[in-house]
Amino acid sequence: MPFRRDQLRYFVAVADAGQVTSAAAKLHMAQPALSQAIANLEEDVGFRLLDRHARGVSLTPAGAWFREKARTAVAANDEAAKVADALARAEQGAIDCGFLGLPPAITNPELVQMFTAAHPEIELELRELPFPSLPVTSWLADVDVAIASRPAAEPGVWSVPLTLMRRALLVPRANPLSHRSEVLVEEVLDETFLGFASSVDPQWAGFWTLDDHRGGPPSSITGESVTAQERFAMIASGTAVTTMPELHASVIAKVTPALAAIPVVDADPALLTLIGREDCGNPRAERLRAIAEENVCIRPEAD
């Protein structure tokens, strides 16, 4: 039977949340409207999906079976919508390019200039992304490509290494290290580091708290963030430090007097990459990938 628009999505949200109120908040809709949508779905399918009780809702046996089918249908619909969006961008002569913190024209100007010169008819539409989450294919689902410090390798995701960049420590001016011109890894391992939200890929996050040199997470972590802008604001509050690519740290320190950027001279460098999904659906993204592979090489940042 045909279902009304978003019926299945609403049902999955309520079933996962166990409450209509919290599901309505996540869906950005009114609770009565969501309750009515679920009631309409139950009427359409001809059986009860949810048991209502004082603490919220729980799935009936039939509802539990139906949720798995509904989840599959919602995922397929989302995937089709994303492919349609990518194809539409291709028709319009555009590539949706994600980035973290600083746009590609600052982090990788040569690549942008080469691509623009070769394909002036294709527009790079920029979108700032949250920090990488797993699976990477889902994190990349809303863009055609992204330029970011390398996330976890994953089947179905291609990557082109662009630039090696030193890590730098971003610290509040109140921190004693802020007056240093450079620091060593061993000097900062015991600092209080800013944490990441649980949704962020833990291996990617650990790179920025120097877990790769410490052999594990810092003994002192405070706060959590999912975007670069949140991270800058939290560090400026004076409670923690973090590492990031030196270029990013330098730019932020220049525009935020409350922060200082200090190169961590013996830390392994960060690798900025161009990444994308093999099934992105926008053939124009392959032209950017080809230029990156043919013309842009990895180069250590000069001292």
Buried (B, 14 or more C-beta within 10 A) or exposed (E): EEBEEBBBBBBBBBBBBBBBEBBBEEBEBEBEEBBEBBEBBBEEBEEEBBEEEEEBBEBBEBBEEBBEEBBEBBEEEEEEEBBEBBBEBBEEEBBBBBBBBBBBBEBBEBBBEBBEEBBEEBBBBBEEBBBBBBBBBEBBBBBBBBBBBBBBEBEEBBBBBBBBBBBBBBBBBEBEBBEBEBBEBEBBBEBBBBBBBEBBBEEBBBBBBBBBBBEEBBEEBEBBBBBBEBBBEBBBEEEBBBBBBBBBBBBBBEEBEBBBBBBBBBBBBBBBBBBBBEEBBBEBBBBBBEBBEEEBEEEEBEE
